[in-house]
Amino acid sequence: MKPILVLQHAHYDWPAYFTDCLINWEIPFELINVAAGDTLPLTITDYSGFGIMGGGMSANDEIGHPHLTQAMTLIKEAVEHHIPVIGHCLGGQLLARALGGIVIPAPYHEIGWHTVNPLHTAAAYEWFGSLTPVTLFEWHNETYLPPPNAQLLAGSLYCLNQAFSVDGIHLGMQFHVEAIPEKINHWLDTARDDLALANDTNIHGEERIRRENWVYAESAQAIARQLYTRWLSNVDQSK
């Protein structure tokens, strides 16, 4: 099969559990790390899917990060050719922007392990495998309004739009379903300014996050496998 293209925007936001799953499931992929000097391809048609990771930059900052413009061009091409796209945090925001949604400052920042509520819809059940609330990791200060043709899948107390799908094959997520404890702890060690306003509600403190990593990581990875399996069901693995 053609490989899945995986876009990494920053050294600190590596694919983690996403590519762990691809490796375990023997799904070929090509990692493009823009922070390491890699460049995006000119077309997405040489790939079977497009996975986009997170990053601290804004999805609106094409001037400071010109590769974001090319990423959105590839997203549009992927949607046109029915090549599945999956976006994590910033990646989900780029998917929204590329298809006509907008990215705006979030009313509340979200940092820590938060409850995400799948909507009571058939589409949400299909993606999440259940309508039971789940606890997933969040670290964001912007949010998106989904594109006009999107199906909203989930929300949370502090962020209305946590996940959406387009055409039943493309998935945008605000939460970091790929996050593993090692990655989260790295963020805690290197992005302490983001925790300065910790209030134990929408922004959790460092000690609580480190403790809850081991409480919720296993169940969060089960949700990740469910979402990734559903997304991969539309990836052409025959070529």
Secondary structure in CASP SS format (residue, H / E / C, confidence):
PFRMAT SS
TARGET T0000
AUTHOR 0000-0000-0000
METHOD secondary structure of the structure
MODEL  1
M C 1.00
K C 1.00
P C 1.00
I E 1.00
L E 1.00
V E 1.00
L E 1.00
Q E 1.00
H C 1.00
A C 1.00
H C 1.00
Y C 1.00
D C 1.00
W C 1.00
P C 1.00
A C 1.00
Y H 1.00
F H 1.00
T H 1.00
D H 1.00
C H 1.00
L H 1.00
I H 1.00
N H 1.00
W C 1.00
E C 1.00
I C 1.00
P C 1.00
F E 1.00
E E 1.00
L E 1.00
I E 1.00
N E 1.00
V H 1.00
A H 1.00
A H 1.00
G C 1.00
D C 1.00
T C 1.00
L C 1.00
P C 1.00
L C 1.00
T C 1.00
I C 1.00
T C 1.00
D C 1.00
Y C 1.00
S C 1.00
G E 1.00
F E 1.00
G E 1.00
I E 1.00
M C 1.00
G C 1.00
G C 1.00
G C 1.00
M C 1.00
S C 1.00
A C 1.00
N C 1.00
D C 1.00
E C 1.00
I C 1.00
G C 1.00
H C 1.00
P C 1.00
H H 1.00
L H 1.00
T H 1.00
Q H 1.00
A H 1.00
M H 1.00
T H 1.00
L H 1.00
I H 1.00
K H 1.00
E H 1.00
A H 1.00
V H 1.00
E H 1.00
H C 1.00
H C 1.00
I C 1.00
P C 1.00
V E 1.00
I E 1.00
G E 1.00
H E 1.00
C C 1.00
L H 1.00
G H 1.00
G H 1.00
Q H 1.00
L H 1.00
L H 1.00
A H 1.00
R H 1.00
A H 1.00
L C 1.00
G C 1.00
G C 1.00
I E 1.00
V E 1.00
I E 1.00
P E 1.00
A E 1.00
P E 1.00
Y E 1.00
H E 1.00
E E 1.00
I E 1.00
G E 1.00
W E 1.00
H E 1.00
T E 1.00
V E 1.00
N E 1.00
P E 1.00
L C 1.00
H C 1.00
T C 1.00
A H 1.00
A H 1.00
A H 1.00
Y H 1.00
E H 1.00
W H 1.00
F H 1.00
G C 1.00
S C 1.00
L C 1.00
T C 1.00
P C 1.00
V E 1.00
T E 1.00
L E 1.00
F E 1.00
E E 1.00
W E 1.00
H E 1.00
N E 1.00
E E 1.00
T E 1.00
Y E 1.00
L E 1.00
P C 1.00
P C 1.00
P C 1.00
N C 1.00
A E 1.00
Q E 1.00
L E 1.00
L E 1.00
A E 1.00
G E 1.00
S E 1.00
L C 1.00
Y C 1.00
C C 1.00
L C 1.00
N C 1.00
Q C 1.00
A E 1.00
F E 1.00
S E 1.00
V E 1.00
D C 1.00
G C 1.00
I C 1.00
H E 1.00
L E 1.00
G E 1.00
M E 1.00
Q C 1.00
F C 1.00
H C 1.00
V C 1.00
E C 1.00
A C 1.00
I C 1.00
P H 1.00
E H 1.00
K H 1.00
I H 1.00
N H 1.00
H H 1.00
W H 1.00
L H 1.00
D H 1.00
T H 1.00
A C 1.00
R H 1.00
D H 1.00
D H 1.00
L H 1.00
A C 1.00
L C 1.00
A C 1.00
N C 1.00
D C 1.00
T C 1.00
N C 1.00
I E 1.00
H C 1.00
G C 1.00
E H 1.00
E H 1.00
R H 1.00
I H 1.00
R H 1.00
R H 1.00
E H 1.00
N H 1.00
W H 1.00
V H 1.00
Y H 1.00
A H 1.00
E H 1.00
S H 1.00
A H 1.00
Q H 1.00
A H 1.00
I H 1.00
A H 1.00
R H 1.00
Q H 1.00
L H 1.00
Y H 1.00
T H 1.00
R H 1.00
W H 1.00
L H 1.00
S C 1.00
N C 1.00
V C 1.00
D C 1.00
Q C 1.00
S C 1.00
K C 1.00
END
